Amino acid sequence: MLPLYKDRKAGIEIYYRQSRHVPPHVHETVELIYVASGTLDLGIGTELYHMETGDFGLIFPNVVHHYQVLDGKPGKSLNIIADAELAGTYYPTLQKYCPEDPIIKADDLHPDVFYAIQSIPEESDNADEYVIRQAFLQIVLARCLPTMKLVDKASIVNNDLTYQTVCYISAHFSEDISLTSMARDLYVSPYALSRIFSSVFHTNFNGYLNEFRLDYALYLLRYTTQTITEIYENAGFNSQRTFNRVFQDRFRMSPRDYREEYRKLLAGSAQEEEKTYRPYYHFETGSSRVPL
């Protein structure tokens, strides 16, 4: 069975559901899963990881995965699927690496993680909530990543061509690659690769590659001071004209306008927080925290 590609543009999705079998799939987002009750088995590539109540799983972008319920007594899980760009400075790590073991056992899970995943607000147009979502996701990553051994996605040996495809693009998207050169490096025919892109990802090689490059360029626009020229070159676009066209097709504005709008959004959110923030606690020397 071919993995199902899921393209999620909503920013973040949060749902509490009964654990069930989910076929192999891959998406460009970060997936967080907390087992609230019962058990669940998470499959990554050819490996299967057993999860008990209270265990937490972290699935990086472009990693083929699936779920199974093997004990016949399905429980429930909290699932969060978030745009990788919300990860901020962790974004390059999510794109290039993945955990050798994606599970953190309940006894080893930092309490901040449970608090953060329960507190992430769902998608809305509120600028403040965008910043809050971003902050909580980064708290999760800050607490989880140091406890995990990360390996380069490109170094993982896997015979599944879909898995090899997403790993190859993740490792080489900024280079001058083509369907032919990729097929040569993977020792398959260009026709076999074309079938993967059309039947699994519902696009062609250039379409998928441009989307991947665009996601990285978006990260650079938001979180670095690189010039537009540096951004499109570092993301792998061969010209600013191509970059502008692909960017305009998705966002209906130029990269420069997007950067300006994003900075205004952050500035407006910070000003609103400064006007409304009132600390719940204050500290006095030699005393414990005192509610205001």
N, C-alpha and C positions, 0 to 999 in steps of 0.2 A: 504494500500500500504506500503510495506516495504521501509524504508529509503535506499538510495543508498550510499554505502561506496566509498569514493574517496581517493585513495592512491596517493599522489603527492610527487615526489622525485626531482622535478626540482629546488627546492630552493625558487623560487618566481615566481609568475605569475601576470601580470598586464593587465587588459583589461577594455575598456570603451564600454559599451553595452547598448542596449535598455532594460529597465526594463521588466521583463517577469516572468511568473510563473516558479518556480523551485521546483521540488518535494523534499520531505524530504531526507536529506543526512547527512553524518557525515564524518569528515576527521581529521587527526592528526595535521593539520596546523592551523595557525591563519588566520582569514578572516576579512578584513577591507572593509567596503562599505560606499561610500559617494554618496548621492543622488544629482546629478548635476541638474536635472530638473524633474518636475512632482512629483509623489508620489510613495511609495512602502511600502508594509507591510512585516515585517520580523517575521516569526514564530519561536519561540524557545520552544521546547516541545509542550505543549498545549496552550501556550500564543501567542498572536499576537500583534506586536508592529507597530504602524503606523509611517511612516517616510515621512516628507515633504522635499522640496528642501532645501539643505544645511545641512540636518541632517546627522549624522555619526553613523555607527553601528560597534560594535566590537564583533566578535564571537570567543570564545575560542576553543581550540582543543577538539575534541571528544564530541562536543555538537550537538545534532540532531537539524537541522534547515531547514527552507524552505522559499521561497519568493512567494508573491502573489501581483497581481495588481488588485485592487478592484474598482477603480474609472473609468475604461474603457479608461483612457487617459495615457498610459504608457509613462514615461519620460526616462531619461538615468541615469546610475550610473557608478561610477568608482569603480572597484573591485580589491582588492589586496589579493592574497592568498600566505602566506609566511610560510616557514619552521619555526616551533616554536623554533628551536634551535637558530635562529637569534635573539631571544628575550634576549639572554644572561642571566643575573641574574634574569630576570623576568620569566624564563622558569618554575621553580617549581610552581610559582603562577598560571601560565596558566594551568598547569596540574591538580592542586588540586582544584582550585576555578573557578567560573564563575560569571558574573555580574547578580545581581538581575534584573536590567533593562539594556539591552545591547545598548540602544540608548542615544546619546548625542545630544540634540537639537541644531540647528544652532546658536542660540544666546549664548549658553553656550560653544561652541566649541572653544578651544584655537587656535589662528591663526597659531601656530607652527604645529598643526596637518595637516591643509590644505596644508601648505608649504611642510611638510615632505612627505605626500602621493603623491604629484605631483612631488617630486624630487627623489623618489626611482628609481634607475636604474634597468632595467630588467636583467634577468640572462645572465651572460657571464663568461668566464674563467679568466677575469681580477681580480687579487687579490685585487686591490684597490677598485673595485666596490663591491666586497663581503663585505669589511669593511664598505663601504658607506651604503649599503643596511641594514646592521646590525645596524648602527648608527641611520638611519632614523626611522627604526621600533622601536627602543628603545625610541626615542623621542616621537613617538606617544603614546607608553605605559606609559611613564613618565608623559605625560600631561593628559591621559585619566583615568588611574587606580585610582588616588586619588579622582576623581569625582564620582566614581562608588562604590556602595555597593556590596562587593563580598561575595558570599556564597559558602560553601563547596558543590562540585558537588554531593557527596554521600548523602547529606541531602535533596536533591530535590526529592519530591514525584512525581513519574510519572509512569503511568501504562504501558507505551510502553516498551516491553522487550528489544528492541535494545538500547533504552536510558538507561535503568537500567544496561545493559551489559557494555556499555562504562564507565558509572559512577563507576561501581563496580571495573573494571580493573584499572581505574584511581586512586581509593582509596586504592587498595590492591595489586598492581602489585609487590611491593617489599616483599610481604609476601609469605609464602609457601602455595600456593593455587592450587587447581586442578579443573577440570571440575565438579567433583562430589561435592566438598565442595562449589563451587560457586553456583551450582544448588540448593543445600540445603539452602544456605543463602538467595537465591532469591525466594525460595518456588516454583520452577519449576522443570521439569524433565531434566536430562542430555541430553536427546534426543532433547528437545525443544531448549536448548542452542546450541547444535551442529548444528541445522538447522540455527540458527542465524549466527553463524560463517561461515558456508559454503555458505549460500544463500546471505547474506548481505556483509560480509567481505571477502568472497572468500578465506578463509583459515580455519584452524582448531584452536582449543583453544590454543594449545601450540605455533602455529605459530604466532597468534595475540599477545599472552602474551610476547613472546620473542622479537617481534618487539617493543612493548611498553617499555620493559625493556632496549632494545638496544638504543632507543631514549634517555632515561634518562641517560644511561651510557655515551652516546656521549656528553651530556651536562656536565657531571662530568669530562670527559677527557679534554674538552675544557676550562672550566672555574674554575676548582678547582685544588688543588695540591694533591688530594687524590692518594694513590697508586693504582696500577691495582687491587690488592686484595681487597682493600676497595671499589673500584668502582663496581666490579662485585657483591660483597656481598650487598652493599647498593642498587643496582639495582634489586636485587632479584634472580640473577643466583645462582644455587646451587653448581657450580664448575667453576673454571677458564677454564677448558677444554671446557665446554659447551659455556661459554662466548666467548672464542677465536674462536670456530667453527662458532657461529652465526655471530660474527663480521666479520670473514674472508669471509663468504658467501656473505655479503652485500658489504664490502669495498675492498675485495681482498688484505687486509694487516692486520697485527696484531694491537691490540689496542695501543701498545707501539709505533709502527711505525706511526700510525695515529696521535698520540699526538705530536710526533716529527715533522711530516710534517706540522701540523696545526701551531705549534709555529714558524716554519720557514716562513710559509706564512704570519703570522702576523708581524714577524720581518722584512721581506722583504718589506711589505707594509709600515711599519713605516719609514724605511730608505728612501724609494722612496718619501714619503710625505715630509720628512725633507729636501730632496734635491730640491724639486720642489715648496715647499710652499712659497708664497710671499703674505703677508697680504695686503688686499685692503685698509685698514684704519690704521692710526696710531693716537695716542692720545697725546695731549699736555695739560699741566696743564692750566686750565682756558679757554680752547678753545673747540669747537665742533669737531666732527670727520672730518678728512681731508683726501680725497682720495690721495693715493700715485701716 
